[in-house]
Amino acid sequence: MSSGGKKRALVTGGAGFLGSHLCERLLAEGYSVICMDNLRTGSLDNVAHLKDSDFEYVDHDVTTHIGVAGGLDEIYHFASPASPVDFERIPIPILKVGALGTYNSLGLARTKGARLMLASTSEVYGDPLVHPQREDYWGNVNPIGIRGVYDEAKRYAEAITMAYRRHHDVDTRIVRIFNTYGPRMRPDDGRMIPNFTTQALSGAPLTLYGDGSQTRSVQYADDLVEGVFRLMHGEEWRPVNIGNPTEYTVKEVAALILELSGSRSEISYKPLPQDDPKQRCPDITRARQSLGWEPRTPAREGLEATISWFKQRVGRVETPAGP
């Protein structure tokens, strides 16, 4: 613990979309928080409002040795580019943070006697042949495809996390995060909701890949953080899906964003990218039973808050005059 008797936590990737929400929650819970990031995909803007609290930012690449002075109670390893646009742009750094970054984080946890949470992903299931996806499903991943750099980095990260648990008795947790959205997503993130939102607000056509019938389950960031917090402080050490089991077609999400944003953008269809999953939906039985958790934020409410945040950065689309 820190000198003031507070619990002390390290969040790698803490200046990213999810990491910043997690830092915020930990501070609200009375933690002393170290945010570690190299800003490859994160931004100091995401944590600027936290600077006057018990919060420390450390500029560091976790693929190199991690040193932290003093005690640590918890480590949340959330560092990793996670957007499809990054898979082709920076594939080697993604693989390195999944392998070396996880290795270094586990080594730090072992040294400090800290509990470590690995932020894994629904991408470990690949383009699933089982629906919805349970944690005991091993997945359908193309290891040499474009998406493989992220999928396999996370699968390896899970493997080394379990090896450290078994061989070095490191106290670990693994959260498999399903599609999450909310304020602080990058406008150029490349995922469905930020894409649709920025396009709608700028008046550009909304880009749908395939025919729009593929399904996604989307959860709001606050719900994800609640699940992460409960998992870290519970007894469940096996991987746990944290996601929303309610499915929407991509076309339905596009229509809802058009409605909520007041945009008159049209829809443009493009071919489906390689290995893009047709369905992605979590079975959250384990989260319900072990954590008493399920998502609470309705899609309309979460999307309204997200669109409002993006409006401040993208600018509101001018609604064309009526006929």
C-alpha beads as a LAMMPS data file, in Angstrom:
LAMMPS data file: protein, C-alpha beads

323 atoms
322 bonds

1 atom types
1 bond types

-500.0 500.0 xlo xhi
-500.0 500.0 ylo yhi
-500.0 500.0 zlo zhi

Masses

1 110.0

Atoms # bond

1 1 1 0.000 0.000 0.000
2 1 1 0.989 3.639 -0.414
3 1 1 2.265 5.589 2.571
4 1 1 -1.217 6.983 3.237
5 1 1 -2.661 3.510 3.706
6 1 1 -4.432 3.547 0.361
7 1 1 -4.350 0.653 -2.023
8 1 1 -1.939 1.345 -4.870
9 1 1 -2.635 0.219 -8.424
10 1 1 -0.736 0.323 -11.706
11 1 1 -2.744 0.597 -14.919
12 1 1 -0.721 -0.099 -18.055
13 1 1 -2.279 1.566 -21.070
14 1 1 -3.914 3.908 -18.581
15 1 1 -4.138 6.834 -21.007
16 1 1 -6.115 4.776 -23.499
17 1 1 -9.874 4.577 -23.932
18 1 1 -10.593 1.808 -21.428
19 1 1 -7.530 2.412 -19.255
20 1 1 -8.547 6.010 -18.560
21 1 1 -12.043 4.958 -17.453
22 1 1 -10.442 2.372 -15.181
23 1 1 -8.050 4.947 -13.657
24 1 1 -11.040 7.180 -12.996
25 1 1 -12.936 4.394 -11.228
26 1 1 -9.955 3.377 -9.073
27 1 1 -9.434 6.950 -7.934
28 1 1 -13.135 7.178 -7.057
29 1 1 -12.671 4.029 -4.959
30 1 1 -9.860 5.711 -2.999
31 1 1 -6.839 4.186 -4.730
32 1 1 -3.476 5.728 -5.429
33 1 1 -3.087 5.203 -9.182
34 1 1 -0.043 4.970 -11.455
35 1 1 -0.969 5.349 -15.116
36 1 1 1.694 3.928 -17.448
37 1 1 1.491 4.580 -21.185
38 1 1 3.736 5.367 -24.164
39 1 1 0.907 7.246 -25.943
40 1 1 1.172 5.138 -29.095
41 1 1 -2.616 5.023 -29.192
42 1 1 -3.481 6.690 -25.870
43 1 1 -3.710 10.412 -25.149
44 1 1 -2.937 12.623 -22.176
45 1 1 -6.237 14.357 -22.882
46 1 1 -7.959 11.216 -21.595
47 1 1 -6.450 11.614 -18.122
48 1 1 -5.936 15.386 -17.910
49 1 1 -8.900 15.721 -15.524
50 1 1 -7.232 13.313 -13.078
51 1 1 -3.983 15.225 -12.553
52 1 1 -5.054 16.914 -9.289
53 1 1 -5.936 13.602 -7.587
54 1 1 -3.709 10.826 -6.190
55 1 1 -2.603 10.064 -9.734
56 1 1 0.783 9.700 -11.362
57 1 1 1.477 9.438 -15.078
58 1 1 4.571 7.506 -16.189
59 1 1 5.664 7.605 -19.821
60 1 1 6.980 4.102 -20.462
61 1 1 6.829 1.328 -23.056
62 1 1 5.900 -1.864 -21.208
63 1 1 7.739 -4.027 -23.746
64 1 1 10.879 -2.955 -21.859
65 1 1 11.547 -3.703 -18.188
66 1 1 8.979 -2.148 -15.831
67 1 1 10.278 -0.690 -12.608
68 1 1 7.976 0.870 -9.999
69 1 1 9.240 2.204 -6.696
70 1 1 7.308 1.272 -3.574
71 1 1 4.559 -1.229 -3.004
72 1 1 1.821 -2.285 -5.419
73 1 1 -1.410 -4.064 -4.570
74 1 1 -2.903 -4.456 -8.031
75 1 1 -1.744 -4.356 -11.652
76 1 1 -4.211 -3.924 -14.501
77 1 1 -2.434 -4.835 -17.739
78 1 1 -4.538 -2.927 -20.283
79 1 1 -1.723 -1.807 -22.598
80 1 1 -2.272 -2.763 -26.241
81 1 1 -3.454 -1.173 -29.453
82 1 1 -6.856 -2.776 -30.031
83 1 1 -8.325 -1.174 -33.138
84 1 1 -8.622 -2.958 -36.494
85 1 1 -6.905 -0.001 -38.186
86 1 1 -3.823 -0.769 -36.077
87 1 1 -3.525 -4.411 -37.110
88 1 1 -1.912 -3.542 -40.445
89 1 1 -0.324 -0.274 -39.289
90 1 1 1.617 -1.500 -36.236
91 1 1 1.475 -5.325 -36.160
92 1 1 4.880 -5.856 -34.507
93 1 1 4.227 -3.525 -31.544
94 1 1 0.881 -5.289 -30.989
95 1 1 2.609 -8.670 -30.827
96 1 1 5.355 -7.287 -28.572
97 1 1 2.976 -5.757 -26.042
98 1 1 1.005 -9.011 -25.883
99 1 1 4.162 -11.052 -25.333
100 1 1 6.873 -8.875 -23.759
101 1 1 4.457 -6.428 -22.136
102 1 1 2.568 -9.228 -20.421
103 1 1 5.821 -10.941 -19.423
104 1 1 7.148 -7.732 -17.850
105 1 1 3.852 -7.017 -16.084
106 1 1 3.757 -10.531 -14.635
107 1 1 7.367 -10.208 -13.496
108 1 1 6.478 -6.993 -11.687
109 1 1 3.455 -8.645 -10.077
110 1 1 5.645 -11.505 -8.880
111 1 1 8.229 -9.109 -7.434
112 1 1 5.655 -6.916 -5.669
113 1 1 3.274 -9.678 -4.578
114 1 1 0.515 -7.869 -6.458
115 1 1 -2.625 -9.310 -8.019
116 1 1 -2.553 -8.912 -11.805
117 1 1 -5.460 -8.618 -14.192
118 1 1 -4.908 -9.314 -17.875
119 1 1 -7.194 -7.443 -20.248
120 1 1 -7.881 -10.123 -22.825
121 1 1 -10.505 -9.961 -25.539
122 1 1 -13.362 -11.646 -27.347
123 1 1 -10.933 -11.794 -30.281
124 1 1 -9.464 -14.954 -28.739
125 1 1 -12.585 -16.649 -30.146
126 1 1 -11.764 -15.451 -33.677
127 1 1 -14.619 -15.922 -36.180
128 1 1 -16.540 -18.212 -33.827
129 1 1 -18.228 -21.439 -34.844
130 1 1 -20.009 -21.600 -31.465
131 1 1 -22.626 -19.000 -30.573
132 1 1 -22.856 -17.389 -28.084
133 1 1 -19.255 -17.793 -26.934
134 1 1 -18.557 -19.454 -23.581
135 1 1 -15.214 -19.234 -21.845
136 1 1 -14.528 -22.922 -22.458
137 1 1 -14.718 -22.420 -26.248
138 1 1 -11.206 -22.504 -27.753
139 1 1 -12.027 -20.348 -30.753
140 1 1 -11.587 -20.277 -34.509
141 1 1 -8.593 -18.040 -35.187
142 1 1 -6.583 -17.570 -38.369
143 1 1 -3.031 -17.250 -36.980
144 1 1 -1.578 -15.880 -40.241
145 1 1 -4.378 -13.468 -41.108
146 1 1 -4.283 -9.703 -40.635
147 1 1 -6.273 -9.922 -37.405
148 1 1 -4.021 -12.729 -36.139
149 1 1 -1.459 -10.311 -34.706
150 1 1 -3.989 -9.140 -32.119
151 1 1 -5.831 -12.432 -31.642
152 1 1 -2.678 -14.465 -31.101
153 1 1 -1.010 -11.794 -28.959
154 1 1 -3.914 -12.037 -26.540
155 1 1 -4.058 -15.838 -26.674
156 1 1 -0.351 -15.943 -25.841
157 1 1 -0.895 -13.397 -23.068
158 1 1 -3.520 -15.661 -21.523
159 1 1 -1.163 -18.648 -21.768
160 1 1 1.761 -16.924 -20.056
161 1 1 -0.555 -15.477 -17.400
162 1 1 -1.758 -18.979 -16.529
163 1 1 1.831 -20.286 -16.593
164 1 1 2.886 -17.641 -14.064
165 1 1 -0.118 -18.538 -11.940
166 1 1 0.708 -22.244 -11.963
167 1 1 4.517 -22.081 -11.852
168 1 1 5.189 -18.921 -9.801
169 1 1 1.940 -18.725 -7.803
170 1 1 1.184 -15.212 -9.084
171 1 1 -2.370 -14.150 -8.199
172 1 1 -4.046 -13.470 -11.561
173 1 1 -7.366 -12.592 -13.181
174 1 1 -8.285 -12.688 -16.889
175 1 1 -11.088 -10.581 -18.342
176 1 1 -12.233 -11.242 -21.912
177 1 1 -13.588 -7.906 -23.047
178 1 1 -16.294 -7.804 -25.699
179 1 1 -17.047 -4.828 -27.954
180 1 1 -17.061 -1.765 -25.687
181 1 1 -17.824 1.840 -26.586
182 1 1 -18.089 5.215 -24.919
183 1 1 -16.435 8.617 -24.510
184 1 1 -12.677 8.853 -25.207
185 1 1 -12.630 6.440 -28.112
186 1 1 -10.337 7.602 -30.907
187 1 1 -12.281 9.183 -33.782
188 1 1 -10.061 7.170 -36.157
189 1 1 -10.477 3.986 -34.101
190 1 1 -11.855 2.023 -37.039
191 1 1 -14.450 0.141 -35.016
192 1 1 -18.154 0.308 -35.745
193 1 1 -19.454 2.879 -33.261
194 1 1 -16.728 5.556 -33.568
195 1 1 -16.753 5.081 -37.342
196 1 1 -20.511 5.515 -37.628
197 1 1 -20.577 8.389 -35.139
198 1 1 -17.841 10.479 -36.763
199 1 1 -19.303 9.843 -40.211
200 1 1 -22.817 10.775 -39.080
201 1 1 -21.665 13.956 -37.355
202 1 1 -19.614 15.087 -40.352
203 1 1 -22.361 14.280 -42.857
204 1 1 -20.311 11.581 -44.589
205 1 1 -21.862 8.263 -45.685
206 1 1 -21.823 5.557 -43.017
207 1 1 -19.555 2.719 -44.157
208 1 1 -21.077 -0.731 -43.648
209 1 1 -18.968 -3.771 -44.453
210 1 1 -20.800 -6.734 -45.919
211 1 1 -24.588 -6.492 -46.077
212 1 1 -24.944 -5.201 -42.509
213 1 1 -26.609 -8.389 -41.255
214 1 1 -23.613 -9.491 -39.169
215 1 1 -24.275 -9.081 -35.456
216 1 1 -22.404 -7.404 -32.628
217 1 1 -23.030 -7.087 -28.902
218 1 1 -21.942 -3.723 -27.564
219 1 1 -21.484 -2.605 -23.963
220 1 1 -20.969 0.822 -22.465
221 1 1 -17.599 1.587 -20.864
222 1 1 -19.025 2.103 -17.365
223 1 1 -20.518 -1.396 -17.402
224 1 1 -17.199 -2.884 -18.502
225 1 1 -15.303 -1.122 -15.702
226 1 1 -17.809 -2.353 -13.137
227 1 1 -17.261 -5.917 -14.325
228 1 1 -13.473 -5.488 -14.251
229 1 1 -13.582 -4.097 -10.717
230 1 1 -15.732 -6.965 -9.461
231 1 1 -13.530 -9.554 -11.131
232 1 1 -10.338 -8.119 -9.653
233 1 1 -11.815 -8.240 -6.158
234 1 1 -13.573 -11.577 -6.439
235 1 1 -12.325 -15.145 -6.224
236 1 1 -12.817 -16.186 -9.868
237 1 1 -9.416 -16.809 -11.474
238 1 1 -10.616 -18.415 -14.713
239 1 1 -11.228 -16.219 -17.789
240 1 1 -14.499 -14.300 -17.579
241 1 1 -16.453 -12.793 -20.473
242 1 1 -17.499 -9.215 -19.782
243 1 1 -19.841 -8.052 -22.506
244 1 1 -23.445 -7.425 -23.397
245 1 1 -25.392 -10.510 -24.536
246 1 1 -27.937 -8.416 -26.442
247 1 1 -27.186 -8.615 -30.178
248 1 1 -27.759 -5.964 -32.816
249 1 1 -27.117 -6.176 -36.520
250 1 1 -24.571 -3.701 -37.797
251 1 1 -27.356 -2.134 -39.862
252 1 1 -29.467 -1.629 -36.709
253 1 1 -26.584 0.128 -34.932
254 1 1 -26.080 2.418 -37.935
255 1 1 -29.781 3.315 -37.994
256 1 1 -29.800 4.083 -34.252
257 1 1 -26.756 6.351 -34.525
258 1 1 -28.334 8.199 -37.456
259 1 1 -31.487 8.716 -35.408
260 1 1 -29.747 9.863 -32.215
261 1 1 -27.314 12.177 -34.013
262 1 1 -29.997 13.758 -36.205
263 1 1 -27.836 13.027 -39.235
264 1 1 -29.131 12.518 -42.756
265 1 1 -26.042 10.661 -43.887
266 1 1 -26.577 7.842 -46.331
267 1 1 -25.197 4.309 -46.014
268 1 1 -22.352 3.025 -48.187
269 1 1 -21.680 -0.721 -48.460
270 1 1 -18.194 -2.185 -48.866
271 1 1 -16.829 -5.756 -48.960
272 1 1 -16.389 -7.577 -45.663
273 1 1 -12.727 -7.547 -44.484
274 1 1 -10.779 -10.788 -44.138
275 1 1 -11.728 -12.890 -41.087
276 1 1 -14.258 -10.323 -39.908
277 1 1 -16.536 -12.262 -37.519
278 1 1 -20.137 -12.781 -38.647
279 1 1 -21.386 -13.077 -35.081
280 1 1 -19.873 -12.049 -31.775
281 1 1 -21.849 -12.398 -28.568
282 1 1 -20.806 -13.417 -25.036
283 1 1 -22.309 -16.040 -22.827
284 1 1 -22.093 -14.196 -19.478
285 1 1 -23.286 -17.034 -17.238
286 1 1 -19.920 -17.120 -15.438
287 1 1 -19.961 -13.355 -14.823
288 1 1 -23.509 -13.516 -13.494
289 1 1 -22.791 -16.454 -11.195
290 1 1 -19.276 -15.523 -10.006
291 1 1 -19.513 -11.733 -9.927
292 1 1 -23.215 -10.944 -9.763
293 1 1 -22.560 -8.778 -12.830
294 1 1 -24.475 -7.953 -15.958
295 1 1 -24.592 -4.824 -18.106
296 1 1 -27.018 -2.120 -16.989
297 1 1 -26.736 0.665 -19.573
298 1 1 -29.317 0.552 -22.397
299 1 1 -27.824 0.985 -25.868
300 1 1 -29.792 4.167 -26.520
301 1 1 -28.567 5.781 -23.293
302 1 1 -24.939 4.803 -23.856
303 1 1 -24.955 5.906 -27.479
304 1 1 -26.493 9.280 -26.571
305 1 1 -23.637 9.927 -24.111
306 1 1 -21.056 8.770 -26.665
307 1 1 -22.468 10.898 -29.487
308 1 1 -22.557 13.910 -27.155
309 1 1 -18.852 13.432 -26.394
310 1 1 -17.952 13.065 -30.073
311 1 1 -19.942 16.186 -30.979
312 1 1 -17.521 18.250 -28.917
313 1 1 -14.632 16.933 -31.004
314 1 1 -16.042 16.304 -34.448
315 1 1 -18.571 19.117 -34.575
316 1 1 -22.272 18.772 -35.089
317 1 1 -23.460 17.949 -38.574
318 1 1 -25.557 20.624 -40.232
319 1 1 -29.024 19.203 -40.769
320 1 1 -30.070 19.953 -44.359
321 1 1 -33.092 22.156 -44.863
322 1 1 -36.349 20.397 -45.572
323 1 1 -37.903 20.264 -49.039

Bonds

1 1 1 2
2 1 2 3
3 1 3 4
4 1 4 5
5 1 5 6
6 1 6 7
7 1 7 8
8 1 8 9
9 1 9 10
10 1 10 11
11 1 11 12
12 1 12 13
13 1 13 14
14 1 14 15
15 1 15 16
16 1 16 17
17 1 17 18
18 1 18 19
19 1 19 20
20 1 20 21
21 1 21 22
22 1 22 23
23 1 23 24
24 1 24 25
25 1 25 26
26 1 26 27
27 1 27 28
28 1 28 29
29 1 29 30
30 1 30 31
31 1 31 32
32 1 32 33
33 1 33 34
34 1 34 35
35 1 35 36
36 1 36 37
37 1 37 38
38 1 38 39
39 1 39 40
40 1 40 41
41 1 41 42
42 1 42 43
43 1 43 44
44 1 44 45
45 1 45 46
46 1 46 47
47 1 47 48
48 1 48 49
49 1 49 50
50 1 50 51
51 1 51 52
52 1 52 53
53 1 53 54
54 1 54 55
55 1 55 56
56 1 56 57
57 1 57 58
58 1 58 59
59 1 59 60
60 1 60 61
61 1 61 62
62 1 62 63
63 1 63 64
64 1 64 65
65 1 65 66
66 1 66 67
67 1 67 68
68 1 68 69
69 1 69 70
70 1 70 71
71 1 71 72
72 1 72 73
73 1 73 74
74 1 74 75
75 1 75 76
76 1 76 77
77 1 77 78
78 1 78 79
79 1 79 80
80 1 80 81
81 1 81 82
82 1 82 83
83 1 83 84
84 1 84 85
85 1 85 86
86 1 86 87
87 1 87 88
88 1 88 89
89 1 89 90
90 1 90 91
91 1 91 92
92 1 92 93
93 1 93 94
94 1 94 95
95 1 95 96
96 1 96 97
97 1 97 98
98 1 98 99
99 1 99 100
100 1 100 101
101 1 101 102
102 1 102 103
103 1 103 104
104 1 104 105
105 1 105 106
106 1 106 107
107 1 107 108
108 1 108 109
109 1 109 110
110 1 110 111
111 1 111 112
112 1 112 113
113 1 113 114
114 1 114 115
115 1 115 116
116 1 116 117
117 1 117 118
118 1 118 119
119 1 119 120
120 1 120 121
121 1 121 122
122 1 122 123
123 1 123 124
124 1 124 125
125 1 125 126
126 1 126 127
127 1 127 128
128 1 128 129
129 1 129 130
130 1 130 131
131 1 131 132
132 1 132 133
133 1 133 134
134 1 134 135
135 1 135 136
136 1 136 137
137 1 137 138
138 1 138 139
139 1 139 140
140 1 140 141
141 1 141 142
142 1 142 143
143 1 143 144
144 1 144 145
145 1 145 146
146 1 146 147
147 1 147 148
148 1 148 149
149 1 149 150
150 1 150 151
151 1 151 152
152 1 152 153
153 1 153 154
154 1 154 155
155 1 155 156
156 1 156 157
157 1 157 158
158 1 158 159
159 1 159 160
160 1 160 161
161 1 161 162
162 1 162 163
163 1 163 164
164 1 164 165
165 1 165 166
166 1 166 167
167 1 167 168
168 1 168 169
169 1 169 170
170 1 170 171
171 1 171 172
172 1 172 173
173 1 173 174
174 1 174 175
175 1 175 176
176 1 176 177
177 1 177 178
178 1 178 179
179 1 179 180
180 1 180 181
181 1 181 182
182 1 182 183
183 1 183 184
184 1 184 185
185 1 185 186
186 1 186 187
187 1 187 188
188 1 188 189
189 1 189 190
190 1 190 191
191 1 191 192
192 1 192 193
193 1 193 194
194 1 194 195
195 1 195 196
196 1 196 197
197 1 197 198
198 1 198 199
199 1 199 200
200 1 200 201
201 1 201 202
202 1 202 203
203 1 203 204
204 1 204 205
205 1 205 206
206 1 206 207
207 1 207 208
208 1 208 209
209 1 209 210
210 1 210 211
211 1 211 212
212 1 212 213
213 1 213 214
214 1 214 215
215 1 215 216
216 1 216 217
217 1 217 218
218 1 218 219
219 1 219 220
220 1 220 221
221 1 221 222
222 1 222 223
223 1 223 224
224 1 224 225
225 1 225 226
226 1 226 227
227 1 227 228
228 1 228 229
229 1 229 230
230 1 230 231
231 1 231 232
232 1 232 233
233 1 233 234
234 1 234 235
235 1 235 236
236 1 236 237
237 1 237 238
238 1 238 239
239 1 239 240
240 1 240 241
241 1 241 242
242 1 242 243
243 1 243 244
244 1 244 245
245 1 245 246
246 1 246 247
247 1 247 248
248 1 248 249
249 1 249 250
250 1 250 251
251 1 251 252
252 1 252 253
253 1 253 254
254 1 254 255
255 1 255 256
256 1 256 257
257 1 257 258
258 1 258 259
259 1 259 260
260 1 260 261
261 1 261 262
262 1 262 263
263 1 263 264
264 1 264 265
265 1 265 266
266 1 266 267
267 1 267 268
268 1 268 269
269 1 269 270
270 1 270 271
271 1 271 272
272 1 272 273
273 1 273 274
274 1 274 275
275 1 275 276
276 1 276 277
277 1 277 278
278 1 278 279
279 1 279 280
280 1 280 281
281 1 281 282
282 1 282 283
283 1 283 284
284 1 284 285
285 1 285 286
286 1 286 287
287 1 287 288
288 1 288 289
289 1 289 290
290 1 290 291
291 1 291 292
292 1 292 293
293 1 293 294
294 1 294 295
295 1 295 296
296 1 296 297
297 1 297 298
298 1 298 299
299 1 299 300
300 1 300 301
301 1 301 302
302 1 302 303
303 1 303 304
304 1 304 305
305 1 305 306
306 1 306 307
307 1 307 308
308 1 308 309
309 1 309 310
310 1 310 311
311 1 311 312
312 1 312 313
313 1 313 314
314 1 314 315
315 1 315 316
316 1 316 317
317 1 317 318
318 1 318 319
319 1 319 320
320 1 320 321
321 1 321 322
322 1 322 323
